[in-house]
Amino acid sequence: MAARILNYAQHRSKRQAADSVCMHTPAIRARPEVSIIVATFQRCAHLRCCIEWVQRTTAASYEMIIVDGGSNDGTSEFAAAQPHARLIRETQRAGCCRAYDIGLRAAHGEFVMWLNDDSYPLEGAIDTALRFMRHPNARNVGMAAFYHTHRDPWNELHGYDDEGMRFGVLHVRGTPYANFGLLPRTLLEQVDFLDTGYRFCAWDPDLSLKIQRQTGRKVVGLPDARVWHEEHIDERKEMDARCQRRLDNERMFAKWNLPAKGAFAPPQSAYRMLASACGIKLNHERW
């Protein structure tokens, strides 16, 4: 899979006359511009690829906070040896939501974001998101959502195909949400970080809902800030999903009193207006 991503990036770089996989040296600052949180467990090879892609594609100053759920496959040793990285090793694995909450609370950056251990930021994605969030057009935006590869056409808010891959941003029952997002740390503090009542999933749309409903700020996707999500389902992740996904989703739907599936107006038209108001051009539209 890593080779496939590299081939994709190299092909695009020739087409765009830009090398999308060069190694960047982050600027040295007393406080990093962004803290990147990655929760992981027993997936050192995927984590290695994730860290390498952050290094290759990010010019902004950053710290990576790796929250390891007690791996014994060399994950902690590898993570601890990486520049610009801090390791937090959980004494007891309590699910990915709690792991991300631990990492986000430990963040020092002006902005915070998260990645899965099997997700890889593409050319300039993090820098693009940072530039947007500092632009006057983003004054009413609470969180920038990265477009990402996905297999969820039923809740795609906007997306496009590129080199045979589908990139998009999603919605939860009509409301935009960030599967991978970047936001000011001060705003995350304002909404009291994550709801750790979730264990496996639904915490990321829950965070998007908190930002939009509690602060009145918007969540908007950036078509040029993209993340390749491998969505690697191993035996452990399959077991977590089987045991917890339904419970987490039901909890979120009830908490926010979300409409039933299909019982809400299609959100795409309103989202086009929101993107336009933020100065975002939605190319390759599929409506």
N, C-alpha and C positions, 0 to 999 in steps of 0.2 A: 504494500500500500504506500509506503514512503516513497518508493521509486515512482509510482504512478503520480503522486503529488508533485514530485520534482520534475517529471516530464511535462506535466501540465504547466507548471510555473515557467519552465524554460521555453516552452512553445509560445506562451503568452509574451514572454520577454522579447522574443524575436519579432513578434508581431507589433509590439509597442515600442521597440528600440530601447528597452530598459531592462537592466538585469535585476530581476525580482528576487534572486536568491543570494545576493551578496551578504557578507557578514558585516553588520553594523556594530560600531562601538558606541554605546550609549554615552550621552553627555554626562559629565560628573557634576552632580548637584548635591547640596546638603539634604534636600528633600526630593525624592524621585517624583517625576511628573505623574507616574501611574504605578500602582501596585497591581500585579497580576496574580490572582489566586488560582491554584490548581490543587484539587483534591484527588488523591490517588490511593490505590491499594493493589499490590501484587501485579503491577503493569509497568515495570521499569522500561521495557523497550518502547512502549507508547510515550511514556513521560520523556524519555530521551529525545524522541522525535519532536514532541511539543516544545521543549526547551530550545532545541536547535532552531526551530522555525521562528520562535520569538527573537532569538539572536540574529537570525538572517534577515529579518524583515522589519526590525524596529530601530529607528534612530533616536527616538525620545529616551530620556532617562527613565529607568524603570527598576523595580525590584520584583522578583518572583517569590511568592510565598507558597511553598509546597507543604501541604498538609497530608501526611502519610498515616494511613489507618493501621499501622503496625505490620507493614510488609516484611517478608523475610527473603525477598528475591534480589536484594541489593539496592532497592529503591532509595532508602534513606542515605546510604553511603554515597550513591551517585549524586543525589540532590544536594547533600551537604557540601560537596566539592565544587558546585557550580558557582561561577561569578554572578553577582547581582541576585543571589538566591538566598532565602532563609528557609530552614527546615523546621517544621513543627510536627512532632511525632506524637500521635494520640496514644494514650495508654490503653484506651478501650475504644474500639471502632463503634461509632454510633450513627452511621449513615452519612451520606454525602452532604445533606443539608447542614447538619451540625458542623461538619468539617469545613464547609465554605464559610459558615458564620464565624468560626474560630479564626480562619485566615483573614477575613474581611475586618474583623475587630483588631487584628494585629497590624493592619496595613498602615504605612507611613505616607503613602503617596497623596498628592493633591486629588487625583482621581483613582478610582478602583475599578477593576473589571475581573472577570473570571473566564477560565477555559476549562474544558474537560481534558483529561490526560491524553485523549485520542482526538484532540482538535488542534488545528494548526493555522495560525494567522497567515494570510497570504500577503502579497506585496503591499507594504505601506499601510496595512489595515489599521493598526493601532495608532499610527501617526495621523491618519486621516480622521479617525474618531476624535482624537484630542483636538485637532485643528477645528473641527466642526463645533465641539462643545465650547470652545473659546470664542466662537464667532458671534457677532450680534444677532444673527439669524436664529441662534439657539437660546435666546434669552428666556423663552418659555418651555424649553426642553429640559426634562429631568434626567433622561437617560438615552444614550445612543445605542441602537441595536445593530449588531453586526449581521449582515446577510450571511447565510451559511448554507452549505449543501444539506439537503434534507429529502425525506421521503414522505412528506405530509401534505399532499395537494389539497386535502379537504379543509385545512385551516391556513392556507397560504394567503397572506395579505397582499403581497406583491412579490414577484420573482421573475427571473429570466434564465435562459439557458446560455451557457458559455462553454465551448469545447466539450460538448456532450454532458456537462454537469448542470444540475439545477441549483441555483442560488436563490434564496428567498428570505423574507421576514414573515413571521406568523402572527396569528391572533388567537386569543382564547375567548370563545363565545362572543366575538365581535370587537374585543378590545385588544389593541396592539400589545405585544409583549416581546421581551428580549430573551432569546435562548442563550445568547452571549451578549452581555451589555457592558457599557462603560458609563460611569456616573461620578459626580463629585462625592468625595468621602463625606463632606459636611451634610449632603442630602441623605446619604445612607444613615448617618447618625440621627438625623431628624426623624426618620421612619423606624428607628430602633433596629437597624440591621435586618436579619432574616427571621422569619417565623420558624423556629426549630421544632415545631410540632410536626413538620413534614420530615420524612426520612429518605425516600428514594428520589422523588420527583415533585413537581408542582411548586417548588419553592421559587423558581425563577419567574413564572407568570404571577405568582403571589406578590413578589417584589415589584413587578411592573404595575400591578393593580394598586398596591400601596402608594406608589409614587403618583399615579394618576388620580386616585380618589382622595388621598389624604393631603397631598400638597398642591394639586391642581396643575402639576407640570405634565408635559407630554413625553411619550416614548415614541421615537421615530427611528426608522431604519436608514442606513447609509449604504446605497448600492455599491459604492466603491471601497467599502471597508468590509472585507470578506474573510470568513473562517471556513476552512475545510474541516468538516466533522466526519470522521471515519465511522462513527457509531459502531464500534467493535463490541459485540455482545459475547462475552465469554461465559463460562458456566456459572461463575459467581454472580455476574451482573444479571444473567437470566433468572437466577434464583431470587435475587433482590426484587427484580421487576415482577416476578410471579407473585411474590408475597406482599408487595407494598404498593405497586402502581395504582391499583384501583382505589385503595384506601386513601392515598394521598390526593388523588383527583377528586374523589367524593368530598373530602374535607375542604378542598379549595372551592368547589362549586357551592357548597353549603355556606361557607364562611362569607363569600362575597355575593351570595344570592344571585348567581349567574343564571341567565336564561337557559332553557333546555336547548339541546342541539337542534338547530334549524329554526328556533323560535326567536330569531333576531334578524334585523335588516342586514343585508350584505354590507360589510364595512368598507369595501374597496373604494367606493366613490368618496366617502368622507376622508379616507386615508390619503387619496390623491390630493385633496385640498389641503390637508395638513402638511404633506411633504412639500407642496408648492409654496405654502406660507413660510416654510423653513428654508426655502431656496434650494430644495433638493429636486433634481431632475430624475424622473423615473423613466429610464430608457428600456427598450425591449419589452414593452408592456404586453400582457396577455390577459385581456378582459373579455 
